[in-house]
Amino acid sequence: MQKFLYITDQNEYSDNSFIGPLFEKYLTKHYDIDIIYFSKFKGTLEKKDENKIIIPLADKLNVLEVLESNGINLKDYEYVAVRNDTKILKEVIKRKNIYGFKVAFRLSFPKRIAKLQIDEANNKKSYFDIISNKIQLHQETSLINECDIFLPTTRKMRDNYLKDVKTRTFVIPSAIDPEVLHDNIQHEGEEKRFFYAGTLDKLREFETVLDAFALLSSGSFKIMISTKDPEYAQDLLAKYPNLRENIELYNATTKEELLKLIAKADIGLSILPDITLFNTSTPVKIMDYYASAVPCLMSKNDNNQSIFDDNKTAWLCDFDKDSIKEKLDEIIKLSKDEVALVGDNGQHRLLDIRNYKRIADDLAHQLNVL
């Protein structure tokens, strides 16, 4: 079986719902895979489980040298893939012809662009940042064009941010694991339970969603929020004293904790501002919702509309408080069975077009014809 090396940008304890099912599970049916994670606390290379290699963070740019010095023959690898980090990619490409492996670059999310837009939302973006971003985009494009294959989350991500990339492209979107689905635990209360998982910041403008909830005439709802930004959340919620009794704040620290919370909800929330950054891909949290057959109220953009049908497999609306309020009114009036049916329909839809087993099979085919 051919060997495949995947160099992530994650720490050793990351609970990643993409890397796990795709690279640690389904792609191992096609390749002998080693996956590299990084540690701030370890001083030497450590092998963990069957396919995990932990490397000190300080050696991030010397990954290949560290592997060789620990007896790992780089010529054994047919493929080396790098996730997000173009500095590591640059070092890998330098050695591509020496060892004879093919190089893939995985772009899961344009983090630098996101930071730039967050800084802009906080009035921190400078002219220097804009120039620096253009230079880095040019450098990244050049590096990706030296790869054998480019693996963005969506084609739009390439077209919007890296439009000059000419390398063969294979899209790997967020998806669900068909073998790891969770029961949707129906709570006993009559209220509709809405769940939001993820970041809260100025860029995401969650106050627009709260403004919509504040307009509802019916108080028969709960908003469950799990975020790693509890201070921001508390400051934000303080502006809505009339909603405080309707809101439950959580801080799930593991994927297991998060999925247990989601399973107790009726409807997931993923309504984001109408900007390119959020319109180029489907958030992983949507996949987490549907893994528990929890239907989602989400942004009405081209990407989501290409996957979901409004009122059948999800609810879609524009990002303004009146549109959101109108959809919330519709959802709250539905019976529990009607809500659950949308969740079941959405899960079946994703199992048909967005499941990691099928993506792994298609990726293996693409790699084998390089």
PyMOL commands that set and color helices and strands:
alter all, ss='L'
color gray80, all
select helices_A, chain A and resi 19-29+57-69+74-76+86-94+96-99+111-121+127-144+155-161+206-214+230-237+241-246+255-263+276-279+284-291+302-305+321-333+336-353+356-368
alter helices_A, ss='H'
color red, helices_A
select strands_A, chain A and resi 3-11+32-39+46-48+52-56+77-83+102-107+149-152+192-197+221-226+247-250+267-270+296-299+315-317
alter strands_A, ss='S'
color yellow, strands_A
deselect
rebuild
show_as cartoon
